[in-house]
Amino acid sequence: MTTHIPLGEGREFAAIRALLEIWGPRARGIGDDAAVLEVPPGERLVVSTDTSVDGVHFRRDWLTPAEIGWRATMAALSDLAAMGAAPLGIVLAITCPPEAREHLLAYAYGVGEALRVTDTVIVGGDLSGGATLSFGVTVFGSAVRPVGRAGAQPGDGIWVSGTLGGPAAALAAWERGEAPHQSHRERFAGPVARLALGRAVAAAGATAAIDISDGLLADAGHVARASGVELRIALEDIPVIEGGQPREAVVSGEEYELLFTAPASFDPAPAAAAGGVTVTRIGTVAVGAPPGGCTAHRKPVVKTGGDDHI
Amino acid sequence: MTTHIPLGEGREFAAIRALLEIWGPRARGIGDDAAVLEVPPGERLVVSTDTSVDGVHFRRDWLTPAEIGWRATMAALSDLAAMGAAPLGIVLAITCPPEAREHLLAYAYGVGEALRVTDTVIVGGDLSGGATLSFGVTVFGSAVRPVGRAGAQPGDGIWVSGTLGGPAAALAAWERGEAPHQSHRERFAGPVARLALGRAVAAAGATAAIDISDGLLADAGHVARASGVELRIALEDIPVIEGGQPREAVVSGEEYELLFTAPASFDPAPAAAAGGVTVTRIGTVAVGAPPGGCTAHRKPVVKTGGDDHI
């Protein structure tokens, strides 16, 4: 159903109407004070919010407008993937300065493509002027058993999806004033939230999961600290992009791959098939002192990486 | 319960820890990729997002930092009030430029006070740098029967809460370079989401409701258009602030009072008592041509007012 409340006059409503045309059946019931959603019986509501700010999370000379919209949406949906939740919908707050107005529909197109690929919908939003282009994406999902960061158990295997290092390589190239390699650029510009994988590993008994937004080592540290364990990661087992270095890959942020822990009996093949992505074992959870340490090559790794946006 | 996931190192986490100290029991379970909430059985999930941007929705020389945080939170919660929903929680995305960092805890204090007064909690958020101070507040609530804009029926009474005109008078004073009257300033700086009133009128059979963010006439137009009816409003019956003019009051935005329609049998006294605010009948819903027109003094009113932020 794609019934929208008839909207009023004015510039904001005209812009919203144009957005709704772009989104078509991917927008549902927009125009009331709030959207009404159903959480499937027996499931719990999972919510997260994520902001993409021009000059902080992206630069407009690095990405196309559609890529900016796609990436903001996928980054937010990635948090649902990490919880093993199925998306119910998103709300989107766009702050659009005058000089970016001409790209509004292209940003929206990118948002809509991300919704289409993840089979979810936009149920509400807020459109505002302002000096800085910004996308606030809040995502809603549901899960019978959401997977947090705090459940990793000694003896569990540590797993990661995909190959790491692309976003850091793309950023490094841009910062040198060069065009990044196309495959690195694509990893930064076109991430895909690992929603199917997240649900599959949750169903298969994953004990903890996180999406790699700060860099593998930093995010592994979050799991270790939350779970009160040590994550012993073998640097040489990290799946790295072609030509990349493990030491760079483990501090590459905004990967939007999943890092998860699962009992030793975990079979990666069905989850990898469901998620359409490789999953690689990179270490073992241990009783650690201090809790939260990560090791590589059996030596402690200093967590100098990870993104810190403020 | 106020269990938080242990947080990691870094400047962002240090800031989040300081925010959590400010919020105390008003923050719950923060630190995972997403928050997990329960929607009461038999109720529907209601969600809305609202952005407050420096220079657009407020000015930092007009409001204290705590007022900025309070107002951003109440403006978002007001959409739940309009739906007749009880709040389950909020997520908050703060974009904070370097020169505003010193006020971060004061913004958060204002958010926390708004949460305390409305008896709700913050369950997640996002803290980012950026050139423009901005607060993205997404609210979650639940209701057995959410009240939208589309249900107004011919013959229904039209009601409004509180007294109107204060925010417009405050803005006019600021724009003349004068200090606003304290009572007008308070209406702009310290709105209170009419959550209890919204639930009471929903339970009493309200057919449509909206919060007055664009100005009474503009918002009445939204209800009229969504419901396919005419809202005949008697300008002389509008409850106006002391010394104010009805023609100014009906185009005063960001009032965060409720406009609602209810069958002729509606008794305002119990709802007003539950909401702790006056409710005043200002007109009658009619079969209208064209649908969506509003009248005052039996003459059509041209909607020249209403806020249009983009």
Interface residues (C-beta under 8 A of the other chain):
Chain A: I5 P6 L7 G8 E9 G10 R11 E12 A15 G31 D32 D33 A34 A35 V36 L37 E38 V39 P41 R44 L45 V46 V47 S48 T49 D50 T51 V53 D54 G55 V56 H57 D79 L80 A82 M83 A85 L88 G89 V91 L92 A93 T95 C96 R101 V123 G124 G125 D126 L127 S128 G129 G130 A131 T132 S134 G136 T138 V139 F140 G141 P146 G148 R149 A150 A209 I210 D211 A218 G221 H222 R225 A226 G228 G292 K303 G306 D308 H309 I310
Chain B: I5 P6 L7 G8 E9 G10 R11 E12 A15 G31 D32 D33 A34 A35 V36 L37 E38 V39 P41 R44 L45 V46 V47 S48 T49 D50 T51 V53 D54 G55 V56 H57 D79 L80 A82 M83 A85 L88 G89 V91 L92 A93 T95 C96 R101 V123 G124 G125 D126 L127 S128 G129 G130 A131 T132 S134 G136 T138 V139 F140 G141 P146 G148 R149 A150 A209 I210 D211 A218 G221 H222 R225 A226 G228 G292 K303 G306 D308 H309 I310
